[in-house]
């Protein structure tokens, strides 16, 4: 089986009001070095091994449901592991 | 004219919508559960506001895969009037029936108050009862109403008069080009963040929303009833 980590973030061209608010808060805490904060989502999927190509499946899941590609980008990490 | 109010788990403006149609507009209306297989017999479809599926993942993202959405797509292709308000608008965006996407409000606050809207496209099946350039008062209630689309889509919306309502005066959520409501290319699917169903009686502060529903009925009568 596979352990899949999916990261969804707003596209660079899209303003991130949450990230901006957090950046300002960090600045007010005197972390002036922080030049950008982007807030996103992190998801963990466990996928059983099948005859289907796991990467193609994950990609499809991301673009159909897990991310809205109008405003979001996604990336993923797939790790094969032994079921316990 | 017979309307369907689609009810998702987490819808919370369905009763307001039902009331607006039945008691204020005086037309037929029924609730339709999200797993329905058919929308036969309905002349207009209303997607109400609320928090379908708890807004999990993204507003409207899960509702979009409900069984009834296949029927809503068919109805859209058949040219039936479809109105999505607030969460209903978000579902129409997620399903691809309308272009673009919603972001969190620029202020990050949930905004719940009456706003001024400008009727940008008065010659549609949803707005024919309004005057050209009329300013109306309709309440908004949302945390994610900050409409976004790419430049090409925006140009296309402008060129084809598909921006139906804009916020007049101040923009409450930061939406691109002050957009409050847009429609599809065919002109039969409208999505809007403000709640016309909450502005159907002057006792509630405004009755400006009623004209929207009256426009839909007027259009339907003209095209479906002999000697209308």
Contacts between the chains, C-beta under 8 A, distances in Angstrom:
chain1	res1	chain2	res2	distance
A	10	B	103	7.7
A	14	B	103	6.8
A	14	B	148	6.4
A	15	B	103	7.6
A	15	B	106	7.8
A	17	B	103	7.3
A	17	B	104	5.6
A	17	B	105	7.4
A	17	B	106	5.3
A	17	B	107	7.6
A	17	B	108	5.5
A	17	B	146	7.7
A	17	B	174	7.5
A	18	B	104	6.3
A	18	B	108	6.4
A	21	B	108	6.0
A	41	B	57	7.9
A	65	B	57	7.3
A	65	B	61	6.5
A	65	B	62	7.9
A	65	B	65	7.3
A	66	B	57	7.3
A	68	B	58	5.8
A	68	B	61	6.9
A	68	B	94	6.8
A	68	B	101	5.2
A	70	B	93	7.9
A	70	B	99	7.9
A	70	B	100	6.3
A	70	B	101	3.9
A	70	B	148	7.2
A	70	B	149	7.2
A	70	B	150	7.7
A	71	B	101	4.5
A	71	B	103	6.3
A	71	B	148	5.7
